[in-house]
Amino acid sequence: MPKMKTKSGAKKRFRVRPGGTVKRGQAFKRHILTKKTTKNKRHLRGAISVHETNMVSMAAMLPGRGI
């Protein structure tokens, strides 16, 4: 049986951490930044984990990654 392919968009956007959680970047910080407050933009920095309710779809998009 052929191997399952990884979704190429998910491969570029997500990383699986050693504990099995998935790291993702924050949304809403690409453009139209003038109307957003400095506090809002500061809280959008860095990476966060994917919520556990979305982990089933993440496992389907990233097969064989230990999710």
ABEGO torsion letter per residue (X at the ends): XBBBBBBAAAAAABBBBAAGBBBBBBBGAABGAAABBAAAAAAABEBBBBBAAAAAAAAAABBGAGX
